């Protein structure tokens, strides 16, 4: 607790910890155990969360054990081919009914007392059903707990525990346009992405909000990646990512203020294709050259949008260019985050292209990737340095670029939705972080979705002003 909080007898969340009117946020929201517990109820039990991708469960009986906040869940395909997400917990005494990361099965059998469940969640086997239960146990009542809502968007699987939550489409709002950059094919065809291999998982001793805000669009920490730039780990062996296309684009921060989603976005000049990349690998270079031409033919002006790091509230990160990945920041207590990273390719890409990208992705992202190692170092030390009694008396500063975002931004005829800051000259802002914490405050204070779905009335006050009061 901060000293003022301890003196007032307050232990959990309270108004004023986030003051975006002056660009200050208390360290308490990162290190306080009571606030963390409230987040599980008020955020992770109500928001839409990314669970996985349908390419991970291609056949009936296939399953992938995922996570929704602290909850272990099973993403699976039943015998009829329908996709489900179940709480990975037996209804008898709570034991995990599936202890493997992924695989294929006909039933999930609890190893504790032997209750078994079909891939559609129904309770199908109970030891001593006739003898001990006298055949009176209502099996229809005691199936696996299923999420309240599930959505398959272009192959990506999302779920929420809240039956009152809006649809995923409504939850995403205008940000759907940027999620499409992740999931559509490089050539502009819809929903062509597939997961490349398995996923990477690792633990970082920090609060989940550190990586979430970083991937919201932190363009200010490039000093941390100076060694990566010098090493030239990019796909052409010359620099990071595809610097050519970035150098000719407008660089933007884009925030969807009533949803809490945000991203970095690059916009190419009208009538210009990205400069060629991957020139040290002719097959790969030709593949992407062809894809860029097809994308422009199919999408027209929309093909000028180039995705970059972004965050879907609360804990799903996008990186839709190269390396093309998604991540989830799973809370594991106030002082630890379990990071999961999926890697994507177009499912129709040649095997040579997929192998080339696999090698690049590994050296760039994940626990062994050069950039993510830099990030983990920052989050680890920042969190540890914020836990002390004195440290918790002093807020973080989120003042950069405050009050400079514009609506209805347009560049050479292409309009970009939301609140936008053009970074091309100013280089950096903290608008994405303010947008993230504005939404965090709304979730922590709202009683239900009638208060969270502010876009339905269009009469709510600005979240930034609300958070400052």
C-alpha positions, 0 to 999 in steps of 0.5 A: 500500500502507499502511505496515504492508502494505508493511513486511510485503511484502503487496500484495493482499487480506488479512484485517483490511482490513475490520473490521466488529466495530469499524466500520472499513474500510481505504481500501486496498480502494478504491485498491489495484491488486492487490486490484482485480485479485483482485476481478475473479477472486473476485467478478465471475467468480463472482457473478450480474451484470445484463446487460440487459432482454429489451425491448432485444432484442425480435426475432430477430437483435437484440443489445445489447452489455453488460458483466460486470465488465471483460468486454464481452459480447453479449446477443442473440436468435438466429433461433429467439428464444432469448436468449444472452450471449456474450463479445464476443471472437473465438476466433481473435485476440480482436478484438471481433466486435461494436463497436456498442452495439446493433442487429440482425444475422444474423452477427457478423463479426470485422473482423480476420481475418473469422471469423463467428458466428451469433446462436446463437454457432456459428462459421459462417464461416472465410476459407480454410477449405478452403485454409489449414485443409484443412477440418480446423478443428473449428467446433463447438469454436471458437464464441463463449464463452457464459456458464455460466448465464443467467436471464431473471427477469421480463424482466431478464437475468442471467448468471454465468461460474461453472457452480457458482454457485447459480441466480439465484433462490437467489442473490437469496433473500428479496431477490427480493421487492424486485426485483419492485418494480422489474420488476412493473407499477405496477398489480401485474401481474408483469413489466410493465417495459420499458426506455424508450429507450436507456441512459446511460453515463458515467465517474466517477474513483472505485472501483466500490464508492463508487457500490455502497455509496451505492446500498446505502442511504446516507440520511446524505448528503442534505446533498449534495442540498440544492440539489435539494430547494430546486429542487423537481425532483420529478414534481409540480414541488414536491419530490423524488420522491413525498414525500407517500407517503414522509412517511406511511410507515415508512422501513427499512433492509433487509439480506439478510445471507447474500446481501449485498443491501440496500435502503431500503424504505418501508412504508405504513400498513395500509389507506392508499393513497399520497397523490396525485401528478403533480397538475400533469399530469392524464393522468399523475395519473389513470394512477397513481391507477388503477394504485395502486388496481389494485395494492392489489386485486391484491397486498393487503398487499404493495401497502404496500411502496414500493421505494427505492434498493437494491443487488444484490451486487455492482454492480447498483443499483435505484430502483424508485419514481420515477424508476424506474431500474436501474444497473450500476457497471462496474469500469474499473480501481481508479480508474475506474467506468463507470456505466450507467443503464436507465430503466423504464416500464410497457409498457402506459402511455399515450404521454403518461405515458411522455413525462412520465416521460422528462423527469422521469428525465432531470432527476433521474438520470444524468450530467445529472441533478441528484442524480447530479451531486451523487453523482459529485462526492462519489465523485470527491473521496473517491476522490482524497483516499484515494490518498495515502500518509498517507490510506491509513493511516487507515480509513473509519468504518462504525460508525453503528447497529452492533448495532441491526438486528433480525430478523423486523421487522413493521409493522401485520401486514406482515413484512419479511425479513432484518435491519432497522433502522427509520429513521423516528426514527433517520434513518440507519444504515450497516447496508447498507454493513456488509452489503455489505462483509461479503459482499465479504469472503466472496467475497474469502476463499471458495474456491468456492460451497460456502463462499459458499452459507452459507444451505444449511447454516445453520450458518455464523457471522455474516458480520459476526463473521467479518469482524471476526476 
